[in-house]
Amino acid sequence: MADETKPIYVKAPPTFHSDIADKVVLRLNQSLYGLVQAPLYWGNHLRDTLVQQHGFTESATSPWCLYFCDGVIILTYVDDCLFFAKEQHQIDELLESI
């Protein structure tokens, strides 16, 4: 599993105009879509948002995948989320606040 505190370096893109473009490496300030680390960063961000800011509880049997709060259930898989609730307005309010 990727370490979120480890810096990420990438080669300069082909459109980088410089005489030494093939020797340039860039340090990323945040993860990019498509990198190996991206799912971990997204999962951490989603978990922090749901648990710390919106009061959700992780499932003991499926942490990182299943969250509960006030009659709303969220099921996640990588970057997809399914929202379940008895009333549509509960989901609408949650999505608006996120």
Secondary structure, 3 states (H helix, E strand, C coil): CCCCCCCEEEECCCCCCCCCHHHCEEEECCCCCCCCCHHHHHHHHHHHHHHHHHCCEECCCCCCCEEEECCEEEEEECCEEEEECCCHHHHHHHHHHC
